[in-house]
Amino acid sequence: MQIGSDFTSPIFGPPIGFSPYPASEFHFYHTQANCAGSRLMVGIDPFYGTLLSINNTGYYPTSPLTAQTIVSEEDFLDGEDLTKPSAHCNPPTSLPVPAYFGVVKTVDLNSLGFVPPFSYQLE
């Protein structure tokens, strides 16, 4: 599936729909203290990112993913609004090694036209 030139391959389970995640599953990373600057998402491969969805919005890291020095981590509690900065900015916790990051982008999953159950084919 290709959403745009900056979209990396998402992780999907069985082709029955997008899995919604609670806000506590979201962690945005920053190269500046106090969660300043661009929001980044993590991947374990420079060509492979993750699509997380909440409220019919998909969040994904732009590609190519690159190794970066992370200084702070923005964490969310369930029910928090991901479109606003979180009040929970912490030093980074455990990150996968190696870890690659891309700037966070969003996509309206309703705009893709999928109606569950759906199937997809990779070519």
FENURHU-V975990 format. One record per residue. SS is DSSP state (a for helix, b for strand, c for the rest). OMEGA is omega in whole degrees, -180 to 180 (NA if undefined). Layout:
BEGIN
ss = <SS	SS>
omega = <OMEGA	OMEGA>
END
This chain:
BEGIN
ss = <c	c	c	c	c	c	b	c	c	c	c	c	c	c	c	c	c	c	c	b	c	c	a	a	a	c	b	b	b	b	c	c	a	a	a	c	c	c	c	b	b	b	b	c	b	c	c	b	c	c	b	b	b	b	c	c	b	b	b	b	b	b	c	c	c	b	c	c	c	c	c	b	b	b	b	c	c	c	c	c	c	c	c	c	c	c	c	b	b	b	c	c	c	c	c	c	c	c	c	b	b	b	b	b	b	b	b	b	a	a	a	a	c	c	c	c	c	c	c	c	c	c	c>
omega = <-180	179	179	-177	-179	-175	177	-177	179	173	178	171	177	-174	180	180	177	179	177	180	173	-177	-178	176	-176	175	176	-174	-176	177	178	179	176	178	178	177	-176	173	179	171	-174	171	180	-178	-177	-180	-171	179	-178	172	175	-178	175	179	179	173	177	177	-179	176	178	179	1	177	-178	175	-180	177	-177	-177	-179	-177	180	-178	-178	172	178	-179	178	-179	-178	180	179	178	178	175	-175	178	-174	168	-178	176	-176	177	176	178	-5	178	179	-173	174	179	-178	171	-180	175	175	-176	176	-177	-179	176	178	175	-179	-6	178	175	179	180	177	180	NA>
END
